[in-house]
Amino acid sequence: MVRREMTAASESKPKRVLLAKPRGYCAGVDRAVITVEKALEKYGPPVYVRKEIVHNRHVVDTLRERGVIFVDETSEVPEGALVVFSAHGVSPMVHAEAESRQLRTIDATCPLVTKVHKEVNRFDREDYDILLIGHEGHEEVEGTAGEAPERVQLVDTADDVEKVQVRDPSKVVWLSQTTLSVDETMERVDQLRERFPDLADPPSDDICYATSNRQIAVKAMAAECDLVLVVGSRNSSNSKRLVEVALQAGAKDSHLIDYASEVDEAWLDGVGTIGVTSGASVPDVLVMELLERLRERGWNDVEEVTTANEKIAFALPRELRESKERSSVR
C-alpha cells in the first residue's frame, strides 16, 4: 500500500501527474501479442486471428499493417490456413469447427482464462449449476460459457440475479469473467448469496491479478486527482472498469482515451492533479505519448504511485516456444 502525505489543495493548484504502477500490459496480453508476432515471423503472412487478439486499437492496427487478418468467425478463414485464437478464449465448438475445416491453430488464450474454463469443466462434471458473473456479449464470457452451455447461467446485472433458476440450491457455484471490477463482482456475489446461502466460491480468485492490481493502484491515487485519464479502448472491459473505479474512489473526473490526441482541452480547465493509468491490453508507448502531451501543457511533475510489482510471465504456446523475445508492440 502506498503511504504518502496528501497534497493540500491550493488556489493555484500546482500541476502534477500521478502515474499508476502497475499499468498497461499484463502477462496474458504480452503472451498473446508475442504469439501473433512470432507466428508472422515463423509462418509468414497472412496470419488469421479470430476476433481481436487483445482489445486495443493500436495493437490491432499495428498487427494488421504487418499482415494479420482479423476475422469474426472461424468460418471466414480459408481451409488449411493458420488461425490464432485470441487472449479471451474460445469455446469447444470453435475448436471443433477449426478442426473440421483443417485449420492450423495456435491458441493464445490467457492461462488465467483457461483456468476459469477448467473450473467450468470441473463443476459441470460435479453436476453444479454455474453462475457466471460477467458482461453479456463479451468474448471471454462466450468462450467460458461455451464449455458447458447447459449448466452456465450468465449474471450481468442485479436483475439477472432474480432471474436465476437452479435445480438444487445446495449445488450452486459462482465464477467470473477475469476483467471485472472487484467491488462490482463481490456486490453481485452478495446478491446471489442472499438467494442461495449455500453458494460455493471458486477454488481461487477468477478476477486476474493484473485487473485487480490496476484497480488497487487507481484507488490509491484517485482521491487526490482532479482528473484521471485511463488509456484504453472502449471495447476493453478492464479499461472501462478503471474509469468507474477512479470515480468511485474519489476522482473528480475520469475519461477513457485510446490516444493522447483524444484529450479534450476542456477536461484540463482548473485541473491541478491528473492521474494516469492504462488498461491491461495497452502498450506503454501510448502512456508515454500522453505524458508528453501533458508535459507540453505544463504538467511536468510526474510521480509514480506504486502499489505492486508484477513479475509474472507466461510461456508461449508450444508451437512458438523456441523464440522468447519480447513484444515490439509496446
C-alpha positions in Angstrom: 0.0 0.0 0.0 1.3 3.5 -0.9 1.6 5.9 2.0 2.1 9.4 1.0 1.0 12.7 2.6 -1.9 14.2 0.9 -1.1 17.4 -1.0 -3.1 20.3 0.3 -5.4 21.9 -2.2 -4.5 25.5 -3.0 -6.0 28.1 -5.2 -3.0 27.9 -7.6 -3.4 24.1 -7.9 0.1 23.1 -8.8 0.2 20.9 -11.9 1.4 17.3 -11.3 0.8 13.9 -12.6 0.3 10.7 -10.5 1.3 7.8 -12.7 -0.1 4.4 -11.6 2.1 1.4 -11.3 1.3 -1.3 -12.3 -0.4 -0.3 -15.5 -0.6 -1.5 -19.1 0.3 -4.9 -20.5 -0.3 -7.9 -18.3 1.4 -11.3 -18.8 -1.5 -12.7 -20.7 -1.7 -9.8 -23.2 2.1 -9.8 -23.6 2.0 -13.5 -24.4 -0.9 -13.1 -26.9 0.7 -10.3 -28.8 4.1 -12.0 -28.9 2.3 -15.1 -30.1 1.0 -13.3 -33.2 4.3 -11.6 -33.9 6.2 -14.9 -33.7 3.6 -16.6 -35.9 4.2 -13.9 -38.5 7.9 -14.5 -38.3 7.8 -18.3 -38.4 5.0 -18.8 -40.9 4.8 -15.5 -42.8 1.7 -13.5 -43.6 -1.2 -13.8 -43.7 -1.9 -15.0 -40.2 -5.5 -15.0 -39.3 -6.7 -14.1 -35.8 -10.2 -14.9 -34.7 -11.6 -11.6 -33.1 -9.2 -9.0 -31.8 -6.1 -10.6 -30.3 -6.5 -8.2 -27.4 -8.9 -5.3 -27.0 -6.7 -2.4 -28.1 -6.9 -0.3 -31.3 -3.2 0.4 -31.5 -2.2 -3.2 -31.1 -4.7 -4.4 -33.6 -3.9 -1.7 -36.2 -0.2 -2.3 -35.9 -0.5 -6.1 -36.4 -2.9 -5.6 -39.3 -0.3 -3.5 -41.0 2.2 -6.4 -40.7 -0.1 -8.9 -42.4 -2.6 -10.1 -39.8 -6.1 -10.6 -40.9 -8.7 -10.3 -38.2 -12.0 -12.2 -38.6 -15.1 -12.5 -36.6 -15.7 -16.2 -37.1 -13.5 -19.2 -37.9 -15.7 -19.9 -41.0 -14.0 -16.8 -42.6 -10.6 -18.4 -42.5 -9.6 -20.3 -45.7 -9.4 -24.1 -45.3 -5.9 -25.2 -44.2 -4.8 -21.7 -43.2 -3.3 -20.6 -39.9 -5.6 -19.1 -37.3 -4.7 -17.7 -33.8 -7.3 -17.7 -31.1 -7.4 -14.5 -29.1 -6.4 -14.0 -25.4 -10.1 -14.0 -24.4 -10.5 -17.7 -25.2 -12.9 -19.7 -27.3 -15.5 -22.4 -26.7 -15.0 -26.1 -27.6 -17.4 -25.6 -30.5 -14.9 -23.1 -32.1 -12.1 -25.6 -31.7 -14.2 -28.3 -33.3 -15.1 -26.1 -36.2 -11.5 -25.2 -36.8 -10.6 -28.9 -36.8 -13.4 -29.8 -39.2 -12.0 -27.2 -41.6 -8.5 -28.5 -41.2 -7.2 -25.2 -39.9 -3.8 -24.9 -38.3 -4.4 -23.3 -34.9 -2.4 -21.6 -32.2 -4.2 -20.9 -29.0 -3.2 -17.6 -27.4 -5.9 -17.8 -24.7 -4.6 -16.2 -21.4 -3.8 -19.0 -19.0 -5.9 -17.3 -16.3 -8.9 -17.5 -18.7 -8.1 -21.2 -19.3 -8.2 -21.7 -15.5 -11.8 -20.5 -15.4 -12.6 -22.8 -18.4 -11.2 -25.7 -16.4 -13.3 -24.6 -13.3 -16.4 -24.8 -15.5 -15.4 -28.3 -16.7 -14.9 -29.4 -13.1 -18.2 -28.1 -11.7 -20.0 -29.4 -14.8 -18.7 -32.9 -14.0 -19.8 -32.5 -10.4 -23.3 -31.5 -11.6 -23.3 -28.0 -10.3 -25.4 -25.1 -11.6 -22.7 -22.5 -12.6 -23.5 -18.8 -12.2 -21.0 -16.9 -14.4 -20.7 -13.2 -13.4 -19.7 -11.2 -16.5 -20.8 -8.9 -19.3 -23.2 -10.2 -21.9 -21.7 -10.4 -25.3 -18.1 -10.2 -24.1 -15.8 -12.7 -26.0 -14.4 -14.2 -22.8 -17.9 -14.8 -21.4 -19.0 -16.5 -24.6 -15.9 -18.8 -24.6 -16.3 -19.7 -20.9 -20.0 -20.4 -21.1 -19.4 -22.5 -24.1 -17.6 -25.1 -22.0 -20.9 -26.2 -20.5 -23.8 -24.2 -22.0 -26.4 -26.3 -20.4 -25.0 -25.6 -16.9 -23.9 -22.0 -17.1 -26.2 -19.0 -16.5 -24.8 -15.5 -17.1 -25.3 -13.0 -14.3 -24.6 -9.5 -15.6 -27.0 -7.1 -13.7 -28.8 -7.1 -10.4 -32.0 -8.0 -12.4 -30.2 -11.1 -13.6 -29.8 -12.3 -10.0 -33.5 -12.5 -9.7 -33.9 -14.5 -12.9 -31.6 -17.3 -11.9 -33.2 -20.7 -11.6 -31.3 -23.7 -10.2 -32.0 -27.4 -9.8 -30.5 -27.8 -6.3 -29.8 -24.7 -4.2 -27.1 -26.7 -2.3 -25.1 -27.3 -5.5 -24.6 -23.8 -7.0 -21.2 -22.1 -7.6 -20.2 -18.7 -8.9 -17.4 -18.0 -11.3 -16.5 -14.7 -13.0 -15.1 -13.0 -16.1 -11.4 -12.2 -15.3 -11.6 -8.5 -16.2 -14.4 -7.2 -13.9 -14.4 -4.6 -11.2 -13.6 -6.5 -8.0 -16.1 -4.4 -6.0 -18.9 -4.8 -8.5 -18.3 -8.6 -8.7 -18.5 -9.0 -4.9 -21.6 -6.9 -4.8 -23.2 -9.4 -7.3 -21.9 -12.3 -5.3 -23.6 -10.9 -2.1 -26.8 -10.6 -4.0 -26.6 -14.1 -5.3 -25.8 -15.4 -1.8 -28.9 -13.8 -0.4 -30.9 -16.1 -2.8 -28.6 -19.1 -2.4 -27.0 -19.2 1.1 -25.0 -22.3 0.1 -23.5 -20.7 -2.9 -19.9 -22.1 -3.4 -16.9 -19.9 -4.2 -14.4 -20.5 -7.0 -11.3 -22.6 -5.9 -9.3 -19.4 -6.4 -9.9 -15.8 -7.5 -11.1 -15.6 -11.0 -10.5 -11.9 -11.4 -7.0 -11.8 -12.7 -4.1 -10.4 -10.7 -3.5 -7.7 -13.3 -7.1 -6.4 -13.3 -7.1 -6.3 -9.5 -3.7 -4.7 -9.3 -4.6 -1.9 -11.7 -7.7 -1.1 -9.8 -5.9 -1.0 -6.5 -3.3 1.4 -8.0 -6.1 3.7 -9.2 -7.8 3.6 -5.8 -4.6 4.6 -4.1 -4.4 7.9 -6.1 -7.9 8.7 -7.2 -8.9 10.9 -4.1 -6.0 13.2 -4.9 -6.9 13.6 -8.5 -9.0 16.3 -10.2 -8.9 14.2 -13.3 -7.9 10.5 -14.1 -7.1 9.6 -17.7 -7.3 5.9 -18.5 -5.6 4.9 -21.7 -7.5 2.0 -23.2 -10.1 1.1 -25.9 -13.8 1.2 -25.4 -14.2 -2.5 -26.0 -11.7 -3.3 -23.2 -13.7 -4.4 -20.2 -10.8 -3.9 -17.7 -10.0 -0.4 -19.1 -13.6 0.8 -18.7 -13.7 -0.6 -15.2 -10.7 1.6 -14.3 -12.7 4.8 -15.2 -15.5 3.6 -12.9 -13.1 2.7 -10.1 -11.5 6.1 -10.3 -14.8 7.9 -9.9 -16.0 5.6 -7.1 -12.7 6.2 -5.3 -12.9 9.9 -5.3 -11.6 11.3 -8.6 -13.5 14.4 -9.6 -13.5 13.4 -13.3 -12.3 10.5 -15.4 -12.1 9.7 -19.1 -11.1 6.7 -21.3 -8.9 7.5 -24.3 -7.1 5.5 -27.0 -4.6 8.1 -27.8 -3.2 11.3 -26.3 -4.8 13.3 -29.2 -8.2 12.5 -27.8 -7.7 14.6 -24.6 -10.3 17.4 -24.7 -8.7 20.6 -23.6 -11.9 21.4 -21.6 -11.1 18.5 -19.3 -8.0 20.3 -18.2 -9.6 23.6 -17.1 -8.9 24.2 -13.5 -7.2 20.9 -13.0 -4.2 20.5 -10.8 -3.5 16.8 -10.2 -4.0 14.3 -13.1 -3.9 10.6 -12.5 -2.7 8.5 -15.4 -3.1 4.7 -15.9 -3.8 2.2 -18.6 -5.7 -1.0 -19.2 -4.1 -4.4 -19.3 -4.0 -4.5 -23.1 -2.3 -1.1 -23.6 1.3 -0.8 -24.7 3.2 1.7 -22.6 4.2 3.8 -25.6 0.7 5.2 -25.6 1.0 6.3 -21.9 4.4 7.9 -22.7 2.7 9.9 -25.5 0.0 11.0 -23.1 2.6 12.2 -20.6 4.4 14.1 -23.3 1.2 15.8 -24.3 0.5 16.8 -20.7 4.1 18.0 -20.3 3.6 20.3 -23.2 0.7 21.8 -21.3 2.6 22.3 -18.0 2.3 19.0 -16.2 6.0 18.4 -15.8 6.0 16.9 -12.3 5.3 13.2 -12.6 5.2 11.0 -9.5 4.8 7.2 -9.9 2.3 5.6 -7.4 3.4 2.0 -6.9 1.1 -0.5 -5.2 2.6 -3.7 -6.6 5.5 -5.1 -8.7 4.4 -7.6 -11.2 6.9 -10.3 -12.2 4.5 -12.9 -13.7 5.3 -14.2 -17.2 3.6 -17.0 -19.2 5.3 -19.4 -21.6 4.4 -19.0 -25.3 2.2 -21.7 -27.0 4.3 -24.8 -27.6 4.4 -24.1 -31.4 6.4 -21.0 -30.8 8.5 -21.6 -27.7 11.8 -21.7 -29.4 11.7 -17.9 -29.6 11.3 -15.9 -26.4 11.9 -12.3 -27.5 9.8 -9.5 -26.1 7.0 -7.9 -28.0 7.8 -5.0 -30.3 4.2 -3.6 -30.0 5.0 -1.6 -26.8 
